[in-house]
Amino acid sequence: MTARVLLIEDDPRLAAMLIEYLGQAGFRVDHAGTGSDGLARQRCEAFDALVLDLMLPDMDGLAVCRAVRADGNTPILMLTARGDTMDRVVGLELGADDYLPKPFEPRELLARLRAILRRNRGDEAADVLRFGRLEIDRGGRVVRLDGELRPLTSYQFALLTALAERAGRVLTREALMDALKGESVEAFDRSIDVHVSRIRAAIEDDPKHPRRIITVRGAGYVFARAQD
């Protein structure tokens, strides 16, 4: 099945190049040159993923990301010419699945896009991990606490699963990125920490005093085996 991608990018030359390149790779790419146009299309049409530029002529890409994430869990690959680490952290906090700074190689964008789509589809044959009141459905790519769905981005789901599959083991940030085998976002300080914070907000009863994902000072994180 051909994946349909919405490219929200105001640079016409870059947009034309990506449309052609991704089209040759088997994607169907729709283009919006402004944030407002992109949001309008995203709300009316079904897309498998969004490629979103951070700097748009009418509104900040972070605002677009926030609005898209409020509507659902469509995977988002964010592009930017800005190199500030805090921009990347904020983008992740708002729900972006991956982050690619300009300039970039088209083949790297293609690899990252395929990775977030692969994470979003999941493995239908996978089973369900259960830890007390928490259920991680690896086949359905959903998380439930007390039977209620808890929204996570595709990257956050992959990270939570990596921790849960190794419950009781302390994992460094580097070990977690390695466990995700190329599915991780560009490595930079705080990337794993930001995602863990968002996961805790979704699955912990008190995110400020977590009992499921525990920080081991100076080492990394451990997913608790025994949970209520």
Secondary structure as the mmCIF struct_conf table of DSSP 4:
data_model
#
loop_
_struct_conf.conf_type_id
_struct_conf.id
_struct_conf.beg_label_comp_id
_struct_conf.beg_label_asym_id
_struct_conf.beg_label_seq_id
_struct_conf.end_label_comp_id
_struct_conf.end_label_asym_id
_struct_conf.end_label_seq_id
STRN STRN1 ARG A 4 ILE A 8
BEND BEND1 ASP A 10 ASP A 10
HELX_RH_AL_P HELX_RH_AL_P1 PRO A 12 GLN A 24
TURN_TY1_P TURN_TY1_P1 ALA A 25 GLY A 26
STRN STRN2 ARG A 28 ALA A 32
BEND BEND2 GLY A 33 THR A 34
HELX_RH_AL_P HELX_RH_AL_P2 GLY A 35 CYS A 44
BEND BEND3 GLU A 45 GLU A 45
BEND BEND4 ASP A 48 ASP A 48
STRN STRN3 ALA A 49 ASP A 53
BEND BEND5 LEU A 54 LEU A 54
STRN STRN4 MET A 55 MET A 55
BEND BEND6 PRO A 57 MET A 59
STRN STRN5 ASP A 60 ASP A 60
HELX_RH_AL_P HELX_RH_AL_P3 GLY A 61 ASP A 71
STRN STRN6 ILE A 76 THR A 80
BEND BEND7 ALA A 81 ALA A 81
HELX_RH_AL_P HELX_RH_AL_P4 THR A 85 GLU A 93
TURN_TY1_P TURN_TY1_P2 LEU A 94 GLY A 95
BEND BEND8 ASP A 97 ASP A 97
STRN STRN7 ASP A 98 PRO A 101
BEND BEND9 LYS A 102 PRO A 103
HELX_RH_AL_P HELX_RH_AL_P5 PRO A 106 ARG A 121
TURN_TY1_P TURN_TY1_P3 GLU A 124 ALA A 125
STRN STRN8 VAL A 128 PHE A 131
TURN_TY1_P TURN_TY1_P4 GLY A 132 ARG A 133
STRN STRN9 LEU A 134 ASP A 137
TURN_TY1_P TURN_TY1_P5 ARG A 138 ARG A 141
STRN STRN10 VAL A 142 LEU A 145
TURN_TY1_P TURN_TY1_P6 ASP A 146 GLY A 147
STRN STRN11 GLU A 148 LEU A 149
HELX_RH_AL_P HELX_RH_AL_P6 SER A 154 GLU A 165
TURN_TY1_P TURN_TY1_P7 ARG A 166 GLY A 168
STRN STRN12 VAL A 170 LEU A 171
HELX_RH_AL_P HELX_RH_AL_P7 ARG A 173 ALA A 179
TURN_TY1_P TURN_TY1_P8 LEU A 180 GLY A 182
BEND BEND10 SER A 184 SER A 184
HELX_LH_PP_P HELX_LH_PP_P1 VAL A 185 ALA A 187
TURN_TY1_P TURN_TY1_P9 ASP A 189 ARG A 190
HELX_RH_AL_P HELX_RH_AL_P8 SER A 191 ILE A 203
BEND BEND11 ASP A 205 ASP A 206
TURN_TY1_P TURN_TY1_P10 PRO A 207 LYS A 208
BEND BEND12 HIS A 209 HIS A 209
BEND BEND13 ARG A 211 ARG A 212
STRN STRN13 ILE A 213 VAL A 216
TURN_TY1_P TURN_TY1_P11 ARG A 217 ALA A 219
STRN STRN14 GLY A 220 PHE A 223
BEND BEND14 ARG A 225 ALA A 226
#
